[in-house]
Amino acid sequence: MTIKWRIKGFDEKKADQLHEKLKINKILCAILVQRGIDTYAKAESYFRPKLSELHDPWLMKDMRKAVDRIIQAIQTQEKILIYGDYDVDGTTSVAALFGFLKKIHPHIDFYIPHRHREGYGISQEGIDFAIAHQFNLVISIDCGIKANQLITYAKTHGLDFIVCDHHLPDTEIPPAIAILNPKQEDCKYPYKELCGCGVGFKLMQALSETLLLPEESWLSTLDLLALAIAADIVPMTGENRVLTYFGLERINQSPNYGIAALIELALKTKKIHITNLVFALAPRINAAGRMDDARKVVQLFIEENKDKALEYAEMLHFANIDRKEADKNITEEALSMIENSPDGIQRKSTVVYNPVWHKGVIGIVASRLVENYYRPTVVLTKSGEVVSGSARSVPGFNLYEAIHACRAYLLGYGGHFAAAGLTLLEENIEKFSNAFENVVKETIREESLIPQLWIDAEISFSAITKNFYHIITQMEPFGPDNMRPVFISRNVKDYGFSKIVKDQHIRFSLQQQGITFTGIGFNMAEKFHLLKEKDSLDIVYTIDENEWNGTKTLQLKVIDFVTHSPEKAFL
C-alpha cells in the first residue's frame, strides 16, 4: 500500500525564540512549537508537570449538587450503585470510585452491563437490577449522558441518578440530580478532554475536600486513571498529561494490586511506559468484556489480596488469548472474502458478514481491515434474531453520516465520526452494503483513501545523540496531540548487515555520512529488496533505546522507507 509522507510545518520565528530560552536542539524547539509549546512558561509546565496545576473540581457544572447528594446518601445510609461501561475507561472508573466510597460508606455495590446481552451504556436490565435491589442512588460513570429515557424511567421508580460522563451531550440531557461532563456547553471547567475516569477523579477530589479526607484518598487512584487515559485515546495534553505523568509514576512505584498482577503476567520490562499500558494491559482488560463478562475487571482492581488479584489477572490473560485467536481467524476469513469477491478489491468501502463470527471482536477486525485496504469498513455478524455490526472509518471521512444516509435498511445505529455500531435484518445486508458503497463513492475524497504518514522534522544521523534522545524521553507521556516525534533522514545507505528476522521483520544496519545506526522495522520483510539493491534510501522512524546485556544503545524504529529520490516532494 502506498503511504503519502507529509512533513509538518512550524513557525520558525517562534522556534528561534524558544531556542534562545531553552538552549536545546533547535529541531526539538520546532517540534515543541508545532505542539503549541512556544514560550518558556509553557515549556516549563510541559517538561515539569505539577499536581498543583490541576483545575479546581468545583468549576465543573453540578459538582456541588453531586457532592451534596452523595453526602446525603452517606448520612442517611442509602444504598449506592456505581454503574460503568465494560471497556477500560468504564471499568477503571467504577473500580476507582467504588474503592474510594467503600472506605467511607458500606452500602455500596457496582454494576457493569454485559456487552452482548445489554450493549453499551445504561441498560433496562441495569436499571431493573437497581430497583429490585432497592438502591436509592446510581452514579453512572463513562456513560449516561444520552440515556434520557432510561434515567426518566429510573426517576419514576424513585431512583436518583448522578451522571459522570465525557461523551458529547445531545441538546436534551437526562433528568439526573447532577450531570458532571465538561463538554456541556455551559460548563466552565477549563479542560474539556477528560476521560470518564477523569471526571470521576474530579468528583473524588471534591468529595475529599468536603469530607476533609487526606489527599491520598483520591490521589491513590492515579494509577487506574493513567490506564484509563492511555486506553481511551484521549488527547495527551493539559490536565490529562499531568494526571498520566503522576499515574505512571505511581504504577512504577506502588501500583494497585490488580495492575501489579497484570504487569507480572504481561510484561517483562522494568519500567512501565504509556505504550505498555496501551498495547499490553488495555487489551487484556478489554478482552474480559469482549469474550465474557467485564465485572471481573472491577473485581481485579478492587481486590486487596495479592494472590486473589493474580487469579483475576490470569482470567483476563486467558480471555485475551481467546480474543487474539478469534481476532486472527476472523480477520483472515474476512480478508479472503474481500480478495475472492468479484468487486471486493475495487470497492471504495468494505462490508463483510458471517453469522458465526464472535460479536466481541468484530470492531477489532474492522480496524484490521482498514489497515489492509484503507477504506470505510463494516463487519457484520448474527446477534440473536438480528445482525449486528461494527464500523470503522479512515481519517477525514464522516462514518456516522454515511451510515445515517443508509438508515432505511437499519434497525438502529449510533456512533461518531470515526467509529459506529449498527443493527439490521439479515435480508437487508445486501441492500445496506450497496447503499453504503454508493454513499462512500459519492462523498469520500480520493486523498482520504491514501494513508498519510505525518513527519515532525527532517534530521541527519549526526543530530541523534544521547542528549537529543534524553530530551525526547522528557516529552513523555506520549499520546494523541503529543505523539512520539517522527523523523525523516534522506540519502541513507544499507551498511551491509541488514537482515530479515522471524520471516517478517527487518533488522536494519544503516549509515549516513559515516554515522551508523541499527534499527528494527516490523512487518517490512516484503520491502527488503530495496536494501539489497544498494541504492540510497529515505527513511521515516522514531528513536528509542535498545538494551542488550546491560548495555543501552540508541536505535531507530523504522516506520517506512523508500529508494532515495532528490526530487521527491514532501508536503
N, C-alpha and C positions, 0 to 999 in steps of 0.2 A: 504494500500500500504506500502510495506517495504521501509524504508528510511535508507540509509547507513550513519552512523556517521563517520566523519573524523576530527581528531584534527590536526590543523596546527602546523608545527614545527617552531623553531626560533633559531637564533644564540645566544647561552647562554652567550658567552663572550661579545658580543655587548650589550646584555641586562644588564649584570652586570656593564659594563662601564657606560651605560646610567643611571642605578640606582644610581651609585655613584654621578653623576652630578645632577640628578633631585630630588633625595631623596623622590620619591614616590613609591607606592607599586610595587614590582618587577614584579608582573604579568602584570601590566599595561605597564611597560617598555618593557616586552616581546612582548606585542601586538603592541606597537609603532614600535619596531624593525621589526616585521612582515610587517609593512606598509612602511618600508623604512626610518623611522624616527629614526636614530641611532646615532645622535650627538646632543649636546646641542643646537647648532645653528639651526639645523633642527627642534628640539622640540620647540624652542622659536618662530620660524616662524609659526609652526603648531598651537601652543596654543595662539599666539598673532598675528593674521593676520593684515596686514597693507596695505592700498591702495597704499602706496609708493612702494610696491612690484610688482605692475602691470607693465607689459612689455611695452616698447616704441612701440606705434602703427605703427611708421614708419619702424619698422623691417619687417612688413608684405609686401610681394611682391605686387607691383602695387598700394600701398597706395597713393603714390604721384600722379599717373595717375588718380585714383578715385577722390581724393580731388580736383585736378585741373579741372576735367570735371564738377564736381558739382558746383564749384565756377563759372566756365564759364556759366553754366546754370542759376545760380542766377543773375549774372551780365547782361546777355542778356535776362532775363525774359522768359526763356524757360519753357515749361511745363514738370514737372517731375512726373512719376508714380512709386509708391513703390509697388512692386509685391511680395507677400509672400504665403507660404503654408497655409493650413487650420487647421493645428494642433496647439498645444500650442506654440511651438517654432516659427512657422511661423507667427502666429497672434500677439504674443507679439513683435516679431521683427519688423513687419510692424507698429504696434502702436507706438513703441519707436522711430523709425526713422522718421515716419510721424510727430509725435508730435514735435520732435526736429527741423525738417526742416520747418515745418509750421510757426514757430515763426520767421523765417528769410526769408521765401520765400512763397508768397501767391499762386503761380501757381503750386499746388501740389494736387495729389489725390492718392488713393490706390486701389489695386485690389487683391481679394482673389478668386482663382478658386473654382468652385462648385465641391465638391468631387465626386458626382455621374455623373455629366454631362461632366466634363472636366478631372477629375482624378488628380493625383499628379503632382506638379511642373508646369513649363511653359507650357501653352496650346496654341493651334492655336487660340482659341476664345479670349484668353487674349491678344495675340499679335494684333489680328484684332481690339480689343477694343482700344488699344493704338494708332493704326494707324488711326482709324476712328475719334478718339477724338483729333487727332493732338498733341500727346505727342512727345517730342523730345528726352527724356532720360528716360529709365526704369532702376530702381535699383531693381534687384531681390535679395531676402534675404531668406535664408534657402532653396534655390532651384536654379537651373540654371546651375550647373556645368556639367550636362550631356545633356543639351538642345542645342546641336550643330546645328542641322538642323533648329530649330525654331529661334534661335538667328541669324543664317545666313539669314533666311527669313526676319527677322526684319531689318537687316542691308540693305538688298536690297530695303527696303521701307524708308530708311533714319532714322531709329530708332536706337539710340545708347543704348548699354547695359552696366551696371556695375553689375557684379555678386558677391554677398556676400554669400558664402556657406561654409559648413563644411563637406560635404559628400566627399567620396574618388573620386578624379578625374580619368577619363579614360586617356589613352595615348594622345588622341587628345582632346583639350579643345575648348570651343566655341570662336568665333571671337568677343569677347567683348572688349570694350575700356579698361576695367580693370577687373581682377579677384582677389578678396580677398578670399583666402582659405589657411589656414596654412598647410593643408595637401598636397599642391602642393610640388613636390619633390625639387624644387629649391627655396622654400620659407624659409627664415631664421628666421621666427617668432619662438621663443623658445618653446611656449606651443601649442601643436597640437590638444588639445581636446576641444576647444571652441565649443559651440553650435552655431546655426545660429544667434541667438540674440547676442551672444558674439562677433561674427565677426562684426555685425552692431554696437555694442558698441564701438569697436576699431575705426571704421570709424568715429563715432560721436566724439570720443576723438581727433582724428587727425584734423577733421574739426574745432573743438573748438579752438585748438591751433593755427590753421592758421588764423581763423577769430577773434582771441583774445576775445572769448566768456568766460564768467565765468565758473568755473569748474562745478557749479551746473547744467549747461545746459546739460551736459551728465551724471553726477552722479545722476540726478533726475530719470533716467531710471533704476536704480539698482534694484528697486522692481520688475519691469517687467522681468528683466534679471534673477533674482533669481528664479522666477516662471518658466522661460524657461529652465534653467539648471536643476531644480528639475524634470520637466516633461519629458525632453528629455533623461533622464537616461544616461547622460554623466559622465565620472569619476569625483568624488568629490575630486579632487587633485589640487595642484598648484593654478593656477590663477582662475579656476572655484570655488575652495573653498573660496578664498579671496572674489570674487565677490558675492558668495551666502551669506557669512557671513555678509557683509555690506548690501546686498539686504534684508535679513531677518530683520536686524536692522531697515531699512527704513520702511519695511512692518509693524513692530510693533510700529513705532513712527508716521509716516506720509505717509501712503500709497496712491498711485494713487486712485482716486475716484472709478474706476472700481473694483480694488482689494478690496477696503474697502466694496463695495456693496456686492461682492461675500462672503466675510468673514461674513458680517452681516446675510446673508441668510444661509450659510452653516456651520458655526462654532459657538460654544458657549464658546470655550476656551479663556482665557485672553491673553496668549502668543502664537504666531504662530510659529510653528516649521516646519522643512522641510517636515515631514510626512503629515502635514496639507495641504501643497501645492500639494504634490503628490496624496493624497487619497481623498481630499475634493474639492480643487479648480480645479485641472487639468481635472478631469472627466467632470465637468460642462462646461469647456471651449471646450473640445474635442466634447462634445455632440452636440454642435451647428452645426459643420461640418458633424458629423455622421448622424444627423437626418434631417438637413435642410441646412442652409447657414451660413458659418463661418464669413461672413462680419460683422455681428452684434457683434462679439467678439472684433474686432478692434474698432467699434463704442463705445463699452463699455469702452475700455481702453483709448480712446482719449476724452471721454466726460468730460466737465468741469463743469457740473451741477450735484450735488449730487442726486437729485431726478430722473433726467433722467438716470443717471448711474444705479440707483436701478431698474428702469424699464427694462433696458437691462439685468441686472443680473437676474431678475425674468424670462426673456425669456430663458436664459441659464439654469436656475434652473429647469424649467418645461421640457425643452428639455432633460435634464439629467434623469428626472423621466421616460419619454418615452423611453429613451435609456436603462435604467435599466430593464424596463418591457420587452422590446424586447429581451434584452440580456438573461434574466431569461427564458423566454418562449422558445427561440430558443435553448438555452443550454439544457433544459430539453428534447426537441424533439430530439436533436442530440444524447444525452446520451441514450435515448430509442432506437434509430436506431441502435446504436452500440451494445447494450445489446441484441437486438432481431435479429441481423444479425447472420446467421449460423457460420461465422468465425470472427465476429466482435471483440470478446474479445481476440482471439488467434493471430490476426494480429500484425505485427511489426509497422504498420502505420495506420492512420485513414484518410479516405476520405468520407465525408458525403455531401449530396446535397438535397436541397429543393428549387424549383424555386420561392417560395414566401417569403423566408427569407429576412430580411432587410439587404441590402448591407452594410449599415453603421456600423453594429455591428458584422459582421462575423469574423473580426480579433480578437475581444474580445472573441467571442465564441470559436475560435480556441485555444486561450490561456487557456480558462476554460477546454477544453477537454484534453489539455496537462497536466494540473494539475490533472485530474482524471485518465488518462491512461498512462501518461508519455511516449509518443512516437510522432514522427513527424506527424503533423496533417494538413489536408487541408479541409476547409469549403467552399462549393460552393453554389451559388445562381444565379438566372437568372438576367441579366442586359441588357435590351433591347433585341437584337436578339442573344446575346451570353451569355455564362455562365462565371461568374466572381468569383474568389476565393481568399481567404487569407490563408496563410500557416504560421505555427509556428513550431519551432524545439525544441529539447532538447539540453542541453549543450553538446558540443563535436561532434555534427553531423552537417555537412555542408548541410543545406537545399537547398540552391541555386544550388549546384552541382547536387543534387538528382533531382530537377525539370528540370534542364538543360538536364539531361540524358533522360527525358521524352518529350523533345521538339517536337518530331514528332507528338504528339497529341495536341499540343497547338497552339493558335493563337499568343500569346505573353506572356512574363513573365519578372519579374525583382525582385530585392531584394538583400539580403545578407545572411550571414552565418545562422542567427537565424530566419529571417522572410522574406516572399516573397509574391508577388501577381502574379496572372496568369489569362489568359482568354482562353477559348476553346469553341468548338461547343458542343451542348448538346449530339449529338450522339457519341462523343468521351470520355464521362465521364468514362464509364466502362473500356475502354482501358487504359485511363490515370491512373485510380485507380489501375488496375492490374500491370501496368508498374511501378508505384511509389512504390507499395508494394514490388515488386521484387528487385528494386534498394535498398530500405531501408534494406530489408532482407539480401542482399548480402554485404552491406557496413557498416552497423551500428555495433558498438561493444556492446556486451551484457551489459557492465557496464554503457553504455550511456542510457540504458533502466531502470536503477535503480536510483531514485533521491538521491542526496548526500547532507548531511547537514554538512556544514563546521563549526567547533567549534574553537574559538580563544584560549581558555585556560580552564583548569580544576581548579576549586576553591572550597573551603569549605564555608559553610554559615558564618563562623566566619570572612571571608575576606570582607563580604558585609557590609560596613559601610557607613555612610553619606558622609564621606570624599572620600571614594572609588567611590561612585556614583557621587559626585561633579566633580571629575576629568573626569569621563566618559562624563558628560554633556559638559565639555570643549572641547571634541573631536568633537562636532557638528560643522558645519552641516554634517550629515551623508549622504552617497550615495555610488555608485559603487566605489570600491577600498578604501573606508573609511566607511564601514558599522558599525552600532552599534555593539559593541562586544557581541559575543555569548559565553556563558559559559556552562560547564557541572559540575554537582555535583553528586557524587555517594553515594549509600547507604543512601538514604533519605527515611523517613517514613511518611505516612499519619498521621497527628496529630489527626484525628478523626472528623474534621469539614468540610472536603471537600464535595462538593455537585454539582449536575448538576443545571445550571441556564438557563432559557429560552429554555429548552429542547435540547440544542446543545452544550453549553459551560460548562467548569468545573471551579468552584471556588475552588482553592486549599488551603489547610492548611497543610504545610509540616514542618518537623522538622529534623534537623541533629545535633547530639551531643549537644542536649539541646537548640539549637537556632531555633526559629520558624519564618517562613515567610508565608504570604499569596501570592496567585498568581492567574492568570487567564490563561486559555488555551482555545482558540477559536476553535469551531467545533471539540471538542475532546470527546464528550459525549460517543461515542462508545467504548472508552478505559477506561471508568470509573470503569469497573470491576477490573482492575489491582489495583486500590486504595483499593477496598473493600476486596481484598484477603489478605491485611495486610502484604504483602511482602515488602522488601526494594526495592527502586526504583533508577534508574539513570535518571536524568532529564537534558534536554537541554533548555536554557532560555536566555532571556535578562533581564536587570534590568531597571525598571522605577519607577516612583513616582505616588502614588495614593493620591488624596486629597479628604477628606470627612469631612464636617462640619468645614472647616478651618484648619484641621489637615493633615499634609503631612506625609506619611509613605512610605518606600520602599516596592516594591512588585516585584514578578517575573512574567514575561510574558513567559509562558511555550510554547516552540515550539514543543517538542516531549518528550515522556518518555517511559521507558520500565522497566520490572522487573529487579532488580539488578542481575548482573552476574559477580563475581570477575574475571573469566577467559575470559570475553568478550573482544575481540581485537578491538581496535580502531586505524585506520591507521592515 
